[in-house]
Amino acid sequence: MKTGIFSSIRLNLLMSSLLIVFISGCSKSAEEMCVEAQMNFYDQAKPNSKQREYFDTAFKSRDAYYAWAWRECVKK
């Protein structure tokens, strides 16, 4: 009888762990993941590069780029 109880407890722990992994892995919406990717792209632009020059010319600040990224990602 004890092994049945322990098996049941282990199964419940496994299912709880899988649920936690699933919930934490799926917590971001498609828009949030899109914006995160856009911001990573913005942050990786090296100083004095053409990419950084474009960002600095087209957007007044990181916040302005963030707002643009949200608008673009919501459209998709």
N, C-alpha and C positions, 0 to 999 in steps of 0.2 A: 504493500500500500504506500509506503514511503517513496518508492521509486516513481510511482504514478504521480504523486504530489509534486516531487522534484521535477519531473518531466513537464508537468503542467506549468510550474513556475518558470522553468527555463524557456518554454514556448512563449509564455506571456512576456518575459523579458525581451526575447528576440523580436516579437511583434512590436513591442513598445519602441525598441531601438530602431527598427525599420521605419516605423511611423515618424519618429523624430528626424531621421535622415531624410525621409521623403518631404516632410514639411519644411525643413530648413533648406533643402535643395530647390524647392519650388516656391520660395517665398517672394521672389522678384517677378514682376510682370515683364512682358516683352518690352514695353516702353522703358522700364527702369534698366533692363539689361542693355538696350540700345543706347540710352543716355550714358550709362557707365562706360560703354565701349567708346563713344564719342569723346568723353572726357579723358579717357586714357590716351586717345589719339592726340588730343590737345596738349595734355601734360607731357607727352613724349617729344614734342617739337623742341629741337635743340636751339639754343640761343644763336642768333645770327644766321639761321638757316632760312631758306626760301619759305618753308612751311611756317616758321615762327613769324617771319615778315608778313606773310599773308594773314595769319591770325591777328597780329597786332594792328594791321591795316583795316581788316574787315570787322573786327570786334573791339569795342572799347575796353573790355575787361573779360576775365574768366567767367564772371556771372552773366555777361551778355552772351557769351558762347554757350553757356549752360542753358539759358532761356531758348536760344536758337535750336540747340540740340533737342530739347523737349518738344518744341513745335514740330520739328522735322520727324522725330521718332513717333509722335502721335499720328502723323499723316500716313505712316506706313502701315 
